[in-house]
Amino acid sequence: MANSKIQTPAYPSAARLADSDCYPQYTASLKCLEQFNSDKSKCQEHFDVYKECKKKEREARLERNRSRSLFS
């Protein structure tokens, strides 16, 4: 018998990209590439905004992990 229970990822980082706070910046980057026929030079600002968002998201995750104790 198959298990029909939906499982959540073991780690938040394994969550779907669409669940990320940076998803709007990600999609904006892709739309820019579509608009400018994959000319990355015209989309650098979008890439930079996405990269900064991912950096902040990672820092927040590391801070949450720092506040947890493995032995509590």
HTML snippet that shows the backbone in 3Dmol.js (N, CA, C, O; Angstrom):
<script src="https://3Dmol.org/build/3Dmol-min.js"></script>
<div id="view" style="width:600px;height:400px;position:relative"></div>
<script>
const pdb = `
ATOM      1  N   MET A   1       0.843  -1.184   0.000  1.00  0.00           N
ATOM      2  CA  MET A   1       0.000   0.000   0.000  1.00  0.00           C
ATOM      3  C   MET A   1       0.889   1.249   0.000  1.00  0.00           C
ATOM      4  O   MET A   1       1.795   1.355   0.826  1.00  0.00           O
ATOM      5  N   ALA A   2       0.648   2.172  -0.892  1.00  0.00           N
ATOM      6  CA  ALA A   2       1.450   3.376  -1.013  1.00  0.00           C
ATOM      7  C   ALA A   2       1.085   4.378   0.077  1.00  0.00           C
ATOM      8  O   ALA A   2      -0.069   4.484   0.491  1.00  0.00           O
ATOM      9  N   ASN A   3       2.083   5.096   0.521  1.00  0.00           N
ATOM     10  CA  ASN A   3       1.863   6.124   1.529  1.00  0.00           C
ATOM     11  C   ASN A   3       1.401   7.388   0.820  1.00  0.00           C
ATOM     12  O   ASN A   3       2.145   7.957   0.022  1.00  0.00           O
ATOM     13  N   SER A   4       0.180   7.835   1.103  1.00  0.00           N
ATOM     14  CA  SER A   4      -0.377   8.986   0.413  1.00  0.00           C
ATOM     15  C   SER A   4      -0.138  10.291   1.167  1.00  0.00           C
ATOM     16  O   SER A   4      -0.541  11.357   0.702  1.00  0.00           O
ATOM     17  N   LYS A   5       0.512  10.215   2.326  1.00  0.00           N
ATOM     18  CA  LYS A   5       0.792  11.410   3.111  1.00  0.00           C
ATOM     19  C   LYS A   5       1.834  12.264   2.389  1.00  0.00           C
ATOM     20  O   LYS A   5       2.863  11.751   1.949  1.00  0.00           O
ATOM     21  N   ILE A   6       1.572  13.540   2.272  1.00  0.00           N
ATOM     22  CA  ILE A   6       2.517  14.455   1.638  1.00  0.00           C
ATOM     23  C   ILE A   6       3.592  14.802   2.651  1.00  0.00           C
ATOM     24  O   ILE A   6       3.295  15.224   3.769  1.00  0.00           O
ATOM     25  N   GLN A   7       4.842  14.622   2.251  1.00  0.00           N
ATOM     26  CA  GLN A   7       5.949  14.890   3.154  1.00  0.00           C
ATOM     27  C   GLN A   7       6.565  16.239   2.847  1.00  0.00           C
ATOM     28  O   GLN A   7       6.724  16.613   1.685  1.00  0.00           O
ATOM     29  N   THR A   8       6.907  16.960   3.890  1.00  0.00           N
ATOM     30  CA  THR A   8       7.611  18.226   3.716  1.00  0.00           C
ATOM     31  C   THR A   8       9.099  17.938   3.668  1.00  0.00           C
ATOM     32  O   THR A   8       9.542  16.931   4.220  1.00  0.00           O
ATOM     33  N   PRO A   9       9.884  18.792   3.025  1.00  0.00           N
ATOM     34  CA  PRO A   9      11.318  18.567   2.956  1.00  0.00           C
ATOM     35  C   PRO A   9      11.934  18.516   4.354  1.00  0.00           C
ATOM     36  O   PRO A   9      11.472  19.201   5.266  1.00  0.00           O
ATOM     37  N   ALA A  10      12.958  17.719   4.515  1.00  0.00           N
ATOM     38  CA  ALA A  10      13.629  17.593   5.809  1.00  0.00           C
ATOM     39  C   ALA A  10      14.297  18.909   6.210  1.00  0.00           C
ATOM     40  O   ALA A  10      14.408  19.218   7.396  1.00  0.00           O
ATOM     41  N   TYR A  11      14.734  19.671   5.230  1.00  0.00           N
ATOM     42  CA  TYR A  11      15.416  20.931   5.485  1.00  0.00           C
ATOM     43  C   TYR A  11      14.712  22.038   4.707  1.00  0.00           C
ATOM     44  O   TYR A  11      14.304  21.826   3.565  1.00  0.00           O
ATOM     45  N   PRO A  12      14.565  23.222   5.314  1.00  0.00           N
ATOM     46  CA  PRO A  12      13.925  24.331   4.586  1.00  0.00           C
ATOM     47  C   PRO A  12      14.620  24.664   3.273  1.00  0.00           C
ATOM     48  O   PRO A  12      13.964  25.092   2.323  1.00  0.00           O
ATOM     49  N   SER A  13      15.943  24.475   3.199  1.00  0.00           N
ATOM     50  CA  SER A  13      16.667  24.788   1.973  1.00  0.00           C
ATOM     51  C   SER A  13      16.283  23.854   0.831  1.00  0.00           C
ATOM     52  O   SER A  13      16.559  24.143  -0.333  1.00  0.00           O
ATOM     53  N   ALA A  14      15.645  22.731   1.166  1.00  0.00           N
ATOM     54  CA  ALA A  14      15.235  21.777   0.143  1.00  0.00           C
ATOM     55  C   ALA A  14      13.837  22.091  -0.384  1.00  0.00           C
ATOM     56  O   ALA A  14      13.302  21.357  -1.215  1.00  0.00           O
ATOM     57  N   ALA A  15      13.251  23.178   0.099  1.00  0.00           N
ATOM     58  CA  ALA A  15      11.917  23.564  -0.329  1.00  0.00           C
ATOM     59  C   ALA A  15      11.927  23.998  -1.789  1.00  0.00           C
ATOM     60  O   ALA A  15      12.976  24.278  -2.369  1.00  0.00           O
ATOM     61  N   ARG A  16      10.748  24.044  -2.357  1.00  0.00           N
ATOM     62  CA  ARG A  16      10.630  24.458  -3.751  1.00  0.00           C
ATOM     63  C   ARG A  16      11.073  25.910  -3.935  1.00  0.00           C
ATOM     64  O   ARG A  16      10.904  26.733  -3.034  1.00  0.00           O
ATOM     65  N   LEU A  17      11.630  26.217  -5.080  1.00  0.00           N
ATOM     66  CA  LEU A  17      12.060  27.571  -5.393  1.00  0.00           C
ATOM     67  C   LEU A  17      10.897  28.550  -5.277  1.00  0.00           C
ATOM     68  O   LEU A  17      11.078  29.689  -4.846  1.00  0.00           O
ATOM     69  N   ALA A  18       9.713  28.110  -5.660  1.00  0.00           N
ATOM     70  CA  ALA A  18       8.544  28.989  -5.618  1.00  0.00           C
ATOM     71  C   ALA A  18       8.193  29.403  -4.188  1.00  0.00           C
ATOM     72  O   ALA A  18       7.473  30.381  -3.989  1.00  0.00           O
ATOM     73  N   ASP A  19       8.694  28.669  -3.193  1.00  0.00           N
ATOM     74  CA  ASP A  19       8.437  29.015  -1.799  1.00  0.00           C
ATOM     75  C   ASP A  19       9.451  30.020  -1.256  1.00  0.00           C
ATOM     76  O   ASP A  19       9.296  30.512  -0.139  1.00  0.00           O
ATOM     77  N   SER A  20      10.464  30.322  -2.020  1.00  0.00           N
ATOM     78  CA  SER A  20      11.514  31.243  -1.590  1.00  0.00           C
ATOM     79  C   SER A  20      11.005  32.682  -1.604  1.00  0.00           C
ATOM     80  O   SER A  20      10.179  33.057  -2.435  1.00  0.00           O
ATOM     81  N   ASP A  21      11.521  33.484  -0.660  1.00  0.00           N
ATOM     82  CA  ASP A  21      11.202  34.915  -0.658  1.00  0.00           C
ATOM     83  C   ASP A  21      11.787  35.607  -1.886  1.00  0.00           C
ATOM     84  O   ASP A  21      11.381  36.719  -2.224  1.00  0.00           O
ATOM     85  N   CYS A  22      12.728  34.961  -2.547  1.00  0.00           N
ATOM     86  CA  CYS A  22      13.403  35.547  -3.707  1.00  0.00           C
ATOM     87  C   CYS A  22      12.773  35.126  -5.040  1.00  0.00           C
ATOM     88  O   CYS A  22      13.296  35.452  -6.106  1.00  0.00           O
ATOM     89  N   TYR A  23      11.674  34.417  -4.978  1.00  0.00           N
ATOM     90  CA  TYR A  23      11.040  33.950  -6.210  1.00  0.00           C
ATOM     91  C   TYR A  23      10.669  35.092  -7.164  1.00  0.00           C
ATOM     92  O   TYR A  23      10.870  34.957  -8.371  1.00  0.00           O
ATOM     93  N   PRO A  24      10.131  36.214  -6.658  1.00  0.00           N
ATOM     94  CA  PRO A  24       9.820  37.320  -7.597  1.00  0.00           C
ATOM     95  C   PRO A  24      11.054  37.843  -8.337  1.00  0.00           C
ATOM     96  O   PRO A  24      10.976  38.175  -9.519  1.00  0.00           O
ATOM     97  N   GLN A  25      12.179  37.915  -7.650  1.00  0.00           N
ATOM     98  CA  GLN A  25      13.411  38.373  -8.287  1.00  0.00           C
ATOM     99  C   GLN A  25      13.910  37.347  -9.301  1.00  0.00           C
ATOM    100  O   GLN A  25      14.436  37.705 -10.355  1.00  0.00           O
ATOM    101  N   TYR A  26      13.739  36.080  -8.972  1.00  0.00           N
ATOM    102  CA  TYR A  26      14.117  34.999  -9.884  1.00  0.00           C
ATOM    103  C   TYR A  26      13.294  35.080 -11.170  1.00  0.00           C
ATOM    104  O   TYR A  26      13.844  35.028 -12.270  1.00  0.00           O
ATOM    105  N   THR A  27      11.986  35.207 -11.026  1.00  0.00           N
ATOM    106  CA  THR A  27      11.134  35.267 -12.226  1.00  0.00           C
ATOM    107  C   THR A  27      11.392  36.535 -13.032  1.00  0.00           C
ATOM    108  O   THR A  27      11.317  36.515 -14.261  1.00  0.00           O
ATOM    109  N   ALA A  28      11.695  37.638 -12.347  1.00  0.00           N
ATOM    110  CA  ALA A  28      12.010  38.877 -13.067  1.00  0.00           C
ATOM    111  C   ALA A  28      13.269  38.694 -13.909  1.00  0.00           C
ATOM    112  O   ALA A  28      13.350  39.206 -15.025  1.00  0.00           O
ATOM    113  N   SER A  29      14.246  37.972 -13.381  1.00  0.00           N
ATOM    114  CA  SER A  29      15.475  37.700 -14.144  1.00  0.00           C
ATOM    115  C   SER A  29      15.171  36.882 -15.396  1.00  0.00           C
ATOM    116  O   SER A  29      15.675  37.176 -16.481  1.00  0.00           O
ATOM    117  N   LEU A  30      14.345  35.857 -15.233  1.00  0.00           N
ATOM    118  CA  LEU A  30      13.984  35.024 -16.386  1.00  0.00           C
ATOM    119  C   LEU A  30      13.198  35.807 -17.434  1.00  0.00           C
ATOM    120  O   LEU A  30      13.437  35.662 -18.633  1.00  0.00           O
ATOM    121  N   LYS A  31      12.266  36.632 -16.981  1.00  0.00           N
ATOM    122  CA  LYS A  31      11.481  37.444 -17.927  1.00  0.00           C
ATOM    123  C   LYS A  31      12.374  38.410 -18.688  1.00  0.00           C
ATOM    124  O   LYS A  31      12.179  38.649 -19.880  1.00  0.00           O
ATOM    125  N   CYS A  32      13.361  38.965 -17.981  1.00  0.00           N
ATOM    126  CA  CYS A  32      14.299  39.871 -18.645  1.00  0.00           C
ATOM    127  C   CYS A  32      15.067  39.134 -19.736  1.00  0.00           C
ATOM    128  O   CYS A  32      15.229  39.648 -20.842  1.00  0.00           O
ATOM    129  N   LEU A  33      15.537  37.935 -19.424  1.00  0.00           N
ATOM    130  CA  LEU A  33      16.263  37.145 -20.429  1.00  0.00           C
ATOM    131  C   LEU A  33      15.385  36.844 -21.639  1.00  0.00           C
ATOM    132  O   LEU A  33      15.848  36.890 -22.779  1.00  0.00           O
ATOM    133  N   GLU A  34      14.127  36.538 -21.385  1.00  0.00           N
ATOM    134  CA  GLU A  34      13.196  36.288 -22.496  1.00  0.00           C
ATOM    135  C   GLU A  34      13.010  37.545 -23.328  1.00  0.00           C
ATOM    136  O   GLU A  34      13.016  37.500 -24.558  1.00  0.00           O
ATOM    137  N   GLN A  35      12.843  38.666 -22.640  1.00  0.00           N
ATOM    138  CA  GLN A  35      12.586  39.932 -23.328  1.00  0.00           C
ATOM    139  C   GLN A  35      13.761  40.354 -24.201  1.00  0.00           C
ATOM    140  O   GLN A  35      13.568  40.897 -25.289  1.00  0.00           O
ATOM    141  N   PHE A  36      14.977  40.104 -23.727  1.00  0.00           N
ATOM    142  CA  PHE A  36      16.166  40.549 -24.448  1.00  0.00           C
ATOM    143  C   PHE A  36      16.912  39.400 -25.130  1.00  0.00           C
ATOM    144  O   PHE A  36      18.126  39.469 -25.325  1.00  0.00           O
ATOM    145  N   ASN A  37      16.179  38.346 -25.489  1.00  0.00           N
ATOM    146  CA  ASN A  37      16.741  37.226 -26.243  1.00  0.00           C
ATOM    147  C   ASN A  37      18.028  36.676 -25.611  1.00  0.00           C
ATOM    148  O   ASN A  37      19.030  36.468 -26.295  1.00  0.00           O
ATOM    149  N   SER A  38      17.978  36.451 -24.318  1.00  0.00           N
ATOM    150  CA  SER A  38      19.085  35.861 -23.550  1.00  0.00           C
ATOM    151  C   SER A  38      20.345  36.720 -23.514  1.00  0.00           C
ATOM    152  O   SER A  38      21.438  36.206 -23.277  1.00  0.00           O
ATOM    153  N   ASP A  39      20.201  38.021 -23.746  1.00  0.00           N
ATOM    154  CA  ASP A  39      21.343  38.937 -23.639  1.00  0.00           C
ATOM    155  C   ASP A  39      21.541  39.274 -22.158  1.00  0.00           C
ATOM    156  O   ASP A  39      20.884  40.165 -21.618  1.00  0.00           O
ATOM    157  N   LYS A  40      22.449  38.554 -21.520  1.00  0.00           N
ATOM    158  CA  LYS A  40      22.656  38.691 -20.079  1.00  0.00           C
ATOM    159  C   LYS A  40      23.096  40.097 -19.681  1.00  0.00           C
ATOM    160  O   LYS A  40      22.795  40.550 -18.577  1.00  0.00           O
ATOM    161  N   SER A  41      23.791  40.774 -20.552  1.00  0.00           N
ATOM    162  CA  SER A  41      24.296  42.111 -20.216  1.00  0.00           C
ATOM    163  C   SER A  41      23.156  43.097 -19.945  1.00  0.00           C
ATOM    164  O   SER A  41      23.329  44.054 -19.192  1.00  0.00           O
ATOM    165  N   LYS A  42      22.006  42.865 -20.553  1.00  0.00           N
ATOM    166  CA  LYS A  42      20.866  43.769 -20.357  1.00  0.00           C
ATOM    167  C   LYS A  42      20.074  43.449 -19.087  1.00  0.00           C
ATOM    168  O   LYS A  42      19.174  44.197 -18.707  1.00  0.00           O
ATOM    169  N   CYS A  43      20.412  42.339 -18.435  1.00  0.00           N
ATOM    170  CA  CYS A  43      19.660  41.887 -17.264  1.00  0.00           C
ATOM    171  C   CYS A  43      20.497  41.874 -15.989  1.00  0.00           C
ATOM    172  O   CYS A  43      20.059  41.345 -14.967  1.00  0.00           O
ATOM    173  N   GLN A  44      21.677  42.441 -16.038  1.00  0.00           N
ATOM    174  CA  GLN A  44      22.586  42.373 -14.893  1.00  0.00           C
ATOM    175  C   GLN A  44      21.955  42.933 -13.614  1.00  0.00           C
ATOM    176  O   GLN A  44      22.165  42.387 -12.531  1.00  0.00           O
ATOM    177  N   GLU A  45      21.190  44.008 -13.734  1.00  0.00           N
ATOM    178  CA  GLU A  45      20.553  44.587 -12.542  1.00  0.00           C
ATOM    179  C   GLU A  45      19.608  43.573 -11.883  1.00  0.00           C
ATOM    180  O   GLU A  45      19.569  43.466 -10.657  1.00  0.00           O
ATOM    181  N   HIS A  46      18.856  42.840 -12.687  1.00  0.00           N
ATOM    182  CA  HIS A  46      17.961  41.807 -12.152  1.00  0.00           C
ATOM    183  C   HIS A  46      18.758  40.707 -11.447  1.00  0.00           C
ATOM    184  O   HIS A  46      18.368  40.230 -10.382  1.00  0.00           O
ATOM    185  N   PHE A  47      19.878  40.313 -12.055  1.00  0.00           N
ATOM    186  CA  PHE A  47      20.724  39.274 -11.454  1.00  0.00           C
ATOM    187  C   PHE A  47      21.279  39.735 -10.107  1.00  0.00           C
ATOM    188  O   PHE A  47      21.319  38.970  -9.144  1.00  0.00           O
ATOM    189  N   ASP A  48      21.704  40.992 -10.058  1.00  0.00           N
ATOM    190  CA  ASP A  48      22.276  41.530  -8.820  1.00  0.00           C
ATOM    191  C   ASP A  48      21.239  41.586  -7.697  1.00  0.00           C
ATOM    192  O   ASP A  48      21.549  41.274  -6.547  1.00  0.00           O
ATOM    193  N   VAL A  49      20.021  41.979  -8.028  1.00  0.00           N
ATOM    194  CA  VAL A  49      18.949  42.040  -7.033  1.00  0.00           C
ATOM    195  C   VAL A  49      18.638  40.637  -6.515  1.00  0.00           C
ATOM    196  O   VAL A  49      18.462  40.438  -5.313  1.00  0.00           O
ATOM    197  N   TYR A  50      18.573  39.672  -7.421  1.00  0.00           N
ATOM    198  CA  TYR A  50      18.311  38.284  -7.019  1.00  0.00           C
ATOM    199  C   TYR A  50      19.445  37.750  -6.145  1.00  0.00           C
ATOM    200  O   TYR A  50      19.199  37.109  -5.123  1.00  0.00           O
ATOM    201  N   LYS A  51      20.680  38.015  -6.549  1.00  0.00           N
ATOM    202  CA  LYS A  51      21.837  37.541  -5.790  1.00  0.00           C
ATOM    203  C   LYS A  51      21.829  38.126  -4.373  1.00  0.00           C
ATOM    204  O   LYS A  51      22.116  37.414  -3.412  1.00  0.00           O
ATOM    205  N   GLU A  52      21.509  39.397  -4.239  1.00  0.00           N
ATOM    206  CA  GLU A  52      21.453  40.041  -2.928  1.00  0.00           C
ATOM    207  C   GLU A  52      20.331  39.449  -2.078  1.00  0.00           C
ATOM    208  O   GLU A  52      20.498  39.260  -0.873  1.00  0.00           O
ATOM    209  N   CYS A  53      19.212  39.163  -2.687  1.00  0.00           N
ATOM    210  CA  CYS A  53      18.093  38.541  -1.976  1.00  0.00           C
ATOM    211  C   CYS A  53      18.499  37.169  -1.452  1.00  0.00           C
ATOM    212  O   CYS A  53      18.240  36.841  -0.294  1.00  0.00           O
ATOM    213  N   LYS A  54      19.134  36.369  -2.303  1.00  0.00           N
ATOM    214  CA  LYS A  54      19.563  35.033  -1.885  1.00  0.00           C
ATOM    215  C   LYS A  54      20.595  35.120  -0.754  1.00  0.00           C
ATOM    216  O   LYS A  54      20.599  34.287   0.152  1.00  0.00           O
ATOM    217  N   LYS A  55      21.458  36.121  -0.810  1.00  0.00           N
ATOM    218  CA  LYS A  55      22.456  36.309   0.243  1.00  0.00           C
ATOM    219  C   LYS A  55      21.766  36.590   1.580  1.00  0.00           C
ATOM    220  O   LYS A  55      22.122  36.008   2.605  1.00  0.00           O
ATOM    221  N   LYS A  56      20.774  37.488   1.559  1.00  0.00           N
ATOM    222  CA  LYS A  56      20.040  37.815   2.790  1.00  0.00           C
ATOM    223  C   LYS A  56      19.250  36.610   3.291  1.00  0.00           C
ATOM    224  O   LYS A  56      19.176  36.372   4.497  1.00  0.00           O
ATOM    225  N   GLU A  57      18.665  35.857   2.377  1.00  0.00           N
ATOM    226  CA  GLU A  57      17.908  34.660   2.746  1.00  0.00           C
ATOM    227  C   GLU A  57      18.837  33.639   3.419  1.00  0.00           C
ATOM    228  O   GLU A  57      18.474  33.029   4.425  1.00  0.00           O
ATOM    229  N   ARG A  58      20.015  33.465   2.865  1.00  0.00           N
ATOM    230  CA  ARG A  58      20.995  32.524   3.428  1.00  0.00           C
ATOM    231  C   ARG A  58      21.457  32.983   4.803  1.00  0.00           C
ATOM    232  O   ARG A  58      21.550  32.177   5.729  1.00  0.00           O
ATOM    233  N   GLU A  59      21.746  34.276   4.943  1.00  0.00           N
ATOM    234  CA  GLU A  59      22.177  34.811   6.236  1.00  0.00           C
ATOM    235  C   GLU A  59      21.107  34.607   7.305  1.00  0.00           C
ATOM    236  O   GLU A  59      21.423  34.255   8.441  1.00  0.00           O
ATOM    237  N   ALA A  60      19.849  34.824   6.947  1.00  0.00           N
ATOM    238  CA  ALA A  60      18.749  34.626   7.893  1.00  0.00           C
ATOM    239  C   ALA A  60      18.649  33.157   8.301  1.00  0.00           C
ATOM    240  O   ALA A  60      18.421  32.855   9.472  1.00  0.00           O
ATOM    241  N   ARG A  61      18.818  32.246   7.346  1.00  0.00           N
ATOM    242  CA  ARG A  61      18.761  30.818   7.643  1.00  0.00           C
ATOM    243  C   ARG A  61      19.905  30.414   8.572  1.00  0.00           C
ATOM    244  O   ARG A  61      19.701  29.648   9.513  1.00  0.00           O
ATOM    245  N   LEU A  62      21.111  30.928   8.308  1.00  0.00           N
ATOM    246  CA  LEU A  62      22.254  30.623   9.159  1.00  0.00           C
ATOM    247  C   LEU A  62      22.042  31.148  10.571  1.00  0.00           C
ATOM    248  O   LEU A  62      22.406  30.487  11.544  1.00  0.00           O
ATOM    249  N   GLU A  63      21.456  32.334  10.686  1.00  0.00           N
ATOM    250  CA  GLU A  63      21.182  32.912  12.001  1.00  0.00           C
ATOM    251  C   GLU A  63      20.155  32.077  12.762  1.00  0.00           C
ATOM    252  O   GLU A  63      20.299  31.862  13.965  1.00  0.00           O
ATOM    253  N   ARG A  64      19.128  31.611  12.071  1.00  0.00           N
ATOM    254  CA  ARG A  64      18.133  30.727  12.711  1.00  0.00           C
ATOM    255  C   ARG A  64      18.805  29.449  13.203  1.00  0.00           C
ATOM    256  O   ARG A  64      18.528  28.981  14.307  1.00  0.00           O
ATOM    257  N   ASN A  65      19.681  28.892  12.387  1.00  0.00           N
ATOM    258  CA  ASN A  65      20.370  27.660  12.755  1.00  0.00           C
ATOM    259  C   ASN A  65      21.327  27.876  13.929  1.00  0.00           C
ATOM    260  O   ASN A  65      21.496  26.989  14.766  1.00  0.00           O
ATOM    261  N   ARG A  66      21.949  29.047  13.987  1.00  0.00           N
ATOM    262  CA  ARG A  66      22.860  29.354  15.086  1.00  0.00           C
ATOM    263  C   ARG A  66      22.131  29.388  16.422  1.00  0.00           C
ATOM    264  O   ARG A  66      22.688  29.022  17.456  1.00  0.00           O
ATOM    265  N   SER A  67      20.885  29.831  16.385  1.00  0.00           N
ATOM    266  CA  SER A  67      20.123  29.971  17.625  1.00  0.00           C
ATOM    267  C   SER A  67      19.558  28.634  18.123  1.00  0.00           C
ATOM    268  O   SER A  67      19.020  28.559  19.228  1.00  0.00           O
ATOM    269  N   ARG A  68      19.679  27.604  17.323  1.00  0.00           N
ATOM    270  CA  ARG A  68      19.208  26.267  17.721  1.00  0.00           C
ATOM    271  C   ARG A  68      20.365  25.487  18.336  1.00  0.00           C
ATOM    272  O   ARG A  68      21.523  25.629  17.943  1.00  0.00           O
ATOM    273  N   SER A  69      20.016  24.676  19.294  1.00  0.00           N
ATOM    274  CA  SER A  69      21.008  23.802  19.905  1.00  0.00           C
ATOM    275  C   SER A  69      20.698  22.370  19.534  1.00  0.00           C
ATOM    276  O   SER A  69      19.539  21.957  19.544  1.00  0.00           O
ATOM    277  N   LEU A  70      21.725  21.612  19.207  1.00  0.00           N
ATOM    278  CA  LEU A  70      21.528  20.212  18.857  1.00  0.00           C
ATOM    279  C   LEU A  70      21.189  19.363  20.067  1.00  0.00           C
ATOM    280  O   LEU A  70      20.633  18.273  19.929  1.00  0.00           O
ATOM    281  N   PHE A  71      21.520  19.853  21.245  1.00  0.00           N
ATOM    282  CA  PHE A  71      21.387  19.032  22.444  1.00  0.00           C
ATOM    283  C   PHE A  71      20.346  19.553  23.429  1.00  0.00           C
ATOM    284  O   PHE A  71      20.389  19.202  24.608  1.00  0.00           O
ATOM    285  N   SER A  72      19.424  20.374  22.974  1.00  0.00           N
ATOM    286  CA  SER A  72      18.429  20.898  23.909  1.00  0.00           C
ATOM    287  C   SER A  72      17.164  20.075  23.906  1.00  0.00           C
ATOM    288  O   SER A  72      16.225  20.383  24.639  1.00  0.00           O
TER     289      SER A  72
END
`;
const viewer = $3Dmol.createViewer("view");
viewer.addModel(pdb, "pdb");
viewer.setStyle({}, {cartoon: {color: "spectrum"}});
viewer.zoomTo();
viewer.render();
</script>
